[in-house]
Amino acid sequence: MDNNHIKQEPTTQPNQPLPTLPANDLGSEDSKDREGLKSVVSTIAILLLAPILALAITAFVFQSYEVDGPSMENTLQNKDRLIVWKFGHTLSKISGDAYVPQRGSIIVFVRKGSQELGSGKEKQLIKRVIALPGERIVIKDGKVTVYNDSHPEGFDPDETLGIKDTILGETLDNVDETIDAGEIYVMGDHRNNSMDSRAFGPISTTDIVGTLSARILPLSQAKKF
């Protein structure tokens, strides 16, 4: 045998299995198509659900309002932009219980067909809660007094709430009224420039839209209530 010749061994062993492609390389084009379709469907679903979700939030959770008029000065000014919290009223509807906000809360409510407002149309007003169901309210000689079981001798809600310095004008009306169940008595902070319960009486709690949560505009006057 010629020693200058080297025998070449086969590069593969007999019966050695042939190499295969990794599993994740199989059908890669189909996988990409499915992922692309899922992405398109997800985008369409988001676009369809977004306005529905926005409407639901506005109807049941919170809503933006703009003040129209001077009846809540100096607490709120004309054209202030507000966030009104509606979820408490929503929960009361679900539970079937009356929604009674706390005294001093500033609320938005619906006034339907009010002759005092010079219109038979429905309007939304913003006022402060002064007296609650079952209480007696007396307005005399410029002073507001509320009577209830805890205060049979009466108290001044403006002083109790710490808002006396923010009230504008005198409360010159003469009122002596007991608030029925399911009703509240509301007044504007601008006492001699506000159409409120002194004119149209207590309002039903079912007419409440929500309570003032925050003022967001103007930014320099932003405040949480």
Secondary structure, 3 states (H helix, E strand, C coil): CCCCCCCCCCCCCCCCCCCCCCHHHCCHHHHHHHHHHHHHHHHHHHHHHHHHHHHHHHHHCEEEEECCCCCCCCCCCCCCEEEEECHHHHHHHHHCCCCCCCCCCEEEEEECCCCCCCCCCCEEEEEEEEECCCCEEEEECCEEEEECCCCCCCECHHHHCCCHHHCECCCCCCEEEECCCCEEEEECCEHHHCCCHHHHCCEEHHHEEEEEEEEEECHHHCEEC
